[in-house]
Amino acid sequence: MKSPDESQSKRRLDCPEEAVFLELLRTTDLLTRGLVTLLKNEELSSNQYNVLRILRGSPDGLPCGEIASRMITRDPDITRLLDRLEKRNLISRCRETKDRRMVMARITPDGLKLLARLDEPITQAHRRQLGHLGRERLRALTELLNAARSAVT
């Protein structure tokens, strides 16, 4: 009779997709931990940081639903997430005059300043974490990850 460890190892060998999936989860967790400290110093969650980056890329603002669709990780309560950012004056929200049902969110000057403070430390953290792979391997990895996602969505 096989031990649980042996049968689990065998199963992983039989399913390379599962092995890759687990490696992706481990890698994501490890890389994310490196950024959490930087964000924590600014009292930001990774989802809040993601919203600010999304809005910086859309200076005219975005409807809340569009922000939710662009999030890296889904947040089931985007409204509460935006409430916290608005309370800190990092974003502003207003109803559209044409369609009163639509609420537009925009990044504020304070939000832009916060991102500007984080830009270099975040870039340096990414370089420390992944720079050793080199440009070609990073490009290849990006292509592989895009291909994996495109088959799922």
WOFENGI-V867669 format. One record per residue. N is the residue number from 1. RES is the residue in one small letter. OMEGA is omega in whole degrees, -180 to 180 (999 if undefined). Layout:
# WOFENGI-V867669
N,RES,OMEGA
N,RES,OMEGA
This chain:
# WOFENGI-V867669
1,m,-178
2,k,175
3,s,179
4,p,180
5,d,-179
6,e,-178
7,s,178
8,q,179
9,s,179
10,k,-179
11,r,179
12,r,178
13,l,179
14,d,-177
15,c,-179
16,p,178
17,e,178
18,e,180
19,a,179
20,v,179
21,f,180
22,l,177
23,e,177
24,l,179
25,l,180
26,r,-178
27,t,179
28,t,180
29,d,-179
30,l,-180
31,l,-180
32,t,179
33,r,-180
34,g,-179
35,l,-177
36,v,-179
37,t,179
38,l,-179
39,l,-180
40,k,178
41,n,178
42,e,-179
43,e,178
44,l,169
45,s,179
46,s,177
47,n,177
48,q,177
49,y,179
50,n,178
51,v,-180
52,l,179
53,r,178
54,i,-178
55,l,176
56,r,179
57,g,179
58,s,-174
59,p,178
60,d,179
61,g,180
62,l,171
63,p,-177
64,c,179
65,g,179
66,e,176
67,i,-179
68,a,-178
69,s,-180
70,r,-178
71,m,177
72,i,174
73,t,-176
74,r,175
75,d,-176
76,p,-178
77,d,-178
78,i,-179
79,t,180
80,r,177
81,l,178
82,l,177
83,d,-178
84,r,179
85,l,179
86,e,179
87,k,178
88,r,-180
89,n,177
90,l,174
91,i,171
92,s,177
93,r,175
94,c,177
95,r,177
96,e,-180
97,t,-179
98,k,-179
99,d,-175
100,r,179
101,r,-176
102,m,177
103,v,179
104,m,176
105,a,179
106,r,176
107,i,-180
108,t,174
109,p,177
110,d,177
111,g,178
112,l,178
113,k,179
114,l,178
115,l,179
116,a,177
117,r,-176
118,l,-173
119,d,-176
120,e,178
121,p,179
122,i,178
123,t,179
124,q,178
125,a,178
126,h,180
127,r,178
128,r,-176
129,q,-170
130,l,-177
131,g,-179
132,h,-180
133,l,-179
134,g,-174
135,r,-175
136,e,-180
137,r,176
138,l,178
139,r,180
140,a,178
141,l,178
142,t,179
143,e,178
144,l,-180
145,l,176
146,n,179
147,a,178
148,a,-180
149,r,-176
150,s,179
151,a,-177
152,v,-175
153,t,999
